[in-house]
Amino acid sequence: MITKKRFHNIEELQKLQALANRCPDGVGLHSEDGSIIVDAKSFIGLFALDFTKPVLVVSENMDFHKRIARVGETLSFQPEFMKCEIYK
């Protein structure tokens, strides 16, 4: 599952990382073009991405996507048919 998000400040990124660290599954952050992929649980890895642009948050954990629904600005969620599960 992929949530496309835009983050506006360091507090949102800190919240995302804290939630990722509590997630039992892997969480990746990808640049839109896929050229950069980092572990969302890694503080150092976060410096590799340009957060002035949207990023893709990738995880197969539905509960994690629910938890980040209100962190930052959500631009889209895939798969689209599951969007109602996340944004009730």
TORKOL-4160 file (C-alpha; in steps of 0.2 Angstrom, whole numbers, padded with zeros to 4 digits, m for minus):
88
<pt num="1" X="0000" Y="0000" Z="0000"/>
<pt num="2" X="0006" Y="0017" Z="m0004"/>
<pt num="3" X="0001" Y="0034" Z="0003"/>
<pt num="4" X="0007" Y="0049" Z="m0006"/>
<pt num="5" X="0010" Y="0063" Z="0006"/>
<pt num="6" X="0017" Y="0081" Z="0008"/>
<pt num="7" X="0025" Y="0085" Z="0025"/>
<pt num="8" X="0026" Y="0104" Z="0030"/>
<pt num="9" X="0037" Y="0104" Z="0045"/>
<pt num="10" X="0050" Y="0094" Z="0056"/>
<pt num="11" X="0036" Y="0089" Z="0069"/>
<pt num="12" X="0026" Y="0080" Z="0055"/>
<pt num="13" X="0042" Y="0070" Z="0050"/>
<pt num="14" X="0046" Y="0066" Z="0068"/>
<pt num="15" X="0028" Y="0059" Z="0071"/>
<pt num="16" X="0030" Y="0049" Z="0055"/>
<pt num="17" X="0046" Y="0042" Z="0061"/>
<pt num="18" X="0039" Y="0038" Z="0078"/>
<pt num="19" X="0024" Y="0029" Z="0071"/>
<pt num="20" X="0036" Y="0019" Z="0059"/>
<pt num="21" X="0047" Y="0014" Z="0073"/>
<pt num="22" X="0031" Y="0006" Z="0082"/>
<pt num="23" X="0026" Y="m0003" Z="0066"/>
<pt num="24" X="0031" Y="m0021" Z="0066"/>
<pt num="25" X="0032" Y="m0021" Z="0047"/>
<pt num="26" X="0044" Y="m0012" Z="0036"/>
<pt num="27" X="0040" Y="0006" Z="0031"/>
<pt num="28" X="0049" Y="0014" Z="0016"/>
<pt num="29" X="0049" Y="0032" Z="0010"/>
<pt num="30" X="0052" Y="0034" Z="m0008"/>
<pt num="31" X="0054" Y="0049" Z="m0019"/>
<pt num="32" X="0040" Y="0051" Z="m0032"/>
<pt num="33" X="0052" Y="0045" Z="m0046"/>
<pt num="34" X="0058" Y="0030" Z="m0036"/>
<pt num="35" X="0076" Y="0036" Z="m0037"/>
<pt num="36" X="0078" Y="0037" Z="m0018"/>
<pt num="37" X="0071" Y="0024" Z="m0006"/>
<pt num="38" X="0075" Y="0025" Z="0013"/>
<pt num="39" X="0069" Y="0016" Z="0028"/>
<pt num="40" X="0057" Y="0027" Z="0037"/>
<pt num="41" X="0063" Y="0021" Z="0054"/>
<pt num="42" X="0081" Y="0028" Z="0051"/>
<pt num="43" X="0083" Y="0046" Z="0057"/>
<pt num="44" X="0099" Y="0047" Z="0045"/>
<pt num="45" X="0089" Y="0040" Z="0030"/>
<pt num="46" X="0077" Y="0054" Z="0031"/>
<pt num="47" X="0090" Y="0067" Z="0026"/>
<pt num="48" X="0091" Y="0059" Z="0009"/>
<pt num="49" X="0074" Y="0064" Z="0003"/>
<pt num="50" X="0068" Y="0081" Z="m0003"/>
<pt num="51" X="0053" Y="0085" Z="0008"/>
<pt num="52" X="0048" Y="0100" Z="m0001"/>
<pt num="53" X="0041" Y="0088" Z="m0014"/>
<pt num="54" X="0028" Y="0074" Z="m0011"/>
<pt num="55" X="0035" Y="0057" Z="m0005"/>
<pt num="56" X="0028" Y="0040" Z="m0006"/>
<pt num="57" X="0025" Y="0031" Z="0011"/>
<pt num="58" X="0026" Y="0012" Z="0007"/>
<pt num="59" X="0020" Y="m0002" Z="0019"/>
<pt num="60" X="0009" Y="m0017" Z="0019"/>
<pt num="61" X="0003" Y="m0013" Z="0036"/>
<pt num="62" X="m0015" Y="m0006" Z="0035"/>
<pt num="63" X="m0015" Y="0000" Z="0053"/>
<pt num="64" X="0001" Y="0010" Z="0050"/>
<pt num="65" X="m0008" Y="0019" Z="0035"/>
<pt num="66" X="m0022" Y="0023" Z="0047"/>
<pt num="67" X="m0011" Y="0030" Z="0060"/>
<pt num="68" X="m0002" Y="0042" Z="0047"/>
<pt num="69" X="m0019" Y="0047" Z="0039"/>
<pt num="70" X="m0018" Y="0064" Z="0048"/>
<pt num="71" X="0001" Y="0067" Z="0049"/>
<pt num="72" X="0005" Y="0079" Z="0035"/>
<pt num="73" X="m0005" Y="0081" Z="0020"/>
<pt num="74" X="m0012" Y="0066" Z="0011"/>
<pt num="75" X="m0012" Y="0068" Z="m0008"/>
<pt num="76" X="m0017" Y="0050" Z="m0013"/>
<pt num="77" X="m0019" Y="0032" Z="m0007"/>
<pt num="78" X="m0016" Y="0016" Z="m0017"/>
<pt num="79" X="m0025" Y="0004" Z="m0019"/>
<pt num="80" X="m0039" Y="0016" Z="m0022"/>
<pt num="81" X="m0052" Y="0003" Z="m0017"/>
<pt num="82" X="m0045" Y="0002" Z="0000"/>
<pt num="83" X="m0046" Y="0020" Z="0003"/>
<pt num="84" X="m0062" Y="0019" Z="0013"/>
<pt num="85" X="m0053" Y="0007" Z="0025"/>
<pt num="86" X="m0041" Y="0021" Z="0029"/>
<pt num="87" X="m0051" Y="0037" Z="0028"/>
<pt num="88" X="m0068" Y="0032" Z="0037"/>
